[in-house]
């Protein structure tokens, strides 16, 4: 089961706590996953099981923007919420939901409308990407644009969907589009001062050793995939990146090698971009089961330093950072099951459809694990939804799909290149809590609709989750008992975040239909809904 590589990799424990301003009594949510280490852990103790029943809606901000596209993970800095959709960046008062400013930039012509998952913040500036491959810096106080650079977009299908992270004068971001012919993933470190490129790492490098892992590669079937679409994690000068599938997604006969560095956890030197280590938890993937949700860097109660990475195959992996005399090894220690799994050993067929679970829209999508150091429990949301697909022959795949800008999947149905899902009425969601040292499942909660939204756990013992039915819930983080829920008004597929302003705790939720593959009934406009405990 273990596939690993050894390299030099420094490590020190990075604080999981968000910035606390003792004078002002504020706690911020400073990055997409709360901290640079990505555990989605809130240090707010007042958000506890005792106060959960008193949570009430305090305000709503309506963007007026129609769905789909509600996948943003808000950040909260000094009493202001910053979040995005495809073309707009918003600054909203975190207590009243009053708009402070908005910045609008329309992507270039002939560029697909997609999603944007949010911004990074550093030294008073916001940073975000666009579907046409541009990255912008925006003044956080005024909304004024500071610089604009294009880093991808020359190849049809490349886009920048993820929320970057920023630290030490650098902005880290990478491109999506790995299901499109000829698109490969690139990880960039941009200088925060002017957007110039400090370094770039290719997830499918054109070096002889890596190309040897793509034995069927040709001009008609180029190495492809390994794209990214959610935030990275950073600790002790090491950047951790989770990458997507190789292409063609289902046609394994056209990519029979190990296809480095797709479906991988990759560790890079954050200063230089040099490869330090990697591991591929999902090897020989032919089900579009990416390992691309955001990683979480944790230290367990047992003293283990692990990277938690959840995948679309319905598994969450505990990956060890093992210190060795010559460097460091990333190796899978355990996995925990997060949703229904079935028929994944049967090979896909050119003569008949094959049904498998989780399907291509199942498992964990773009929001990764949360971790409570208080309880030593990890929490993962997942989708329970199966897919049926019949594939083309390798020759048919190349002939019919091997063109720039076209999805390169190997799926036989031109109207369903990622397969035919079970009826949406049968789709469900799961929240799974497991022991971070062993992977042993402690409890599960089944939701009536897919769970895509970011899961957040608090020091006070609550875990917040939402599903595509639009319900947001607070659970007892230790037991999974449901303590509170509210119909937020529309699907929740973006971030659920916590913060304090002047000592008062809040929870903010993004609502609205996510990307177009999710058949949410009667989608509404994208909104931010804010909750706080009522005084007793």
Secondary structure, 3 states (H helix, E strand, C coil): CCCCCEECCCCCCCCCCCCEECCCCEECECCCCCCCCCCCEECCCCCEHHHHCCEEEEEEEEEEEECCCCCCCCEEECCEEEEECCCEEEEEECCCCCEEEEEECCCCCCCCCCCCCCCEEECCEEEEECCCCEEEEEECCCCCEEEEEECCCCCCCCECCCCCEEECCEEEEECECCCECCCECEEEEEECCCCCEEEEEECCCCCHHHHCCCCCCCCCCCCCECCCCCCCEEECCEEEEECCCECCCCCHHHCCCCCCCCCCEEEEECCCCCEEEEECCCCCCCCCCCCCCCCEEEECCCCCEEEEEECCCCEEEEEEEEEECCEEEEEEEEEEECCCCECCCCCCCCCCCEEEECCCCCECCCCCCEEECCCCEEEEEEEECCEEECECCHHHHHHHHCCCCCECCCECCCCCCCCEECCHHHCEEEEEEEECCCCCEEEEEEECCCCCCCCEEECCEEEEEECCCCEEEEEECCCCCEEEEEECCCCCCCCEEEEEECCEEEEEEEECCCCCCCCCCCCCEEEEEEEEECCC
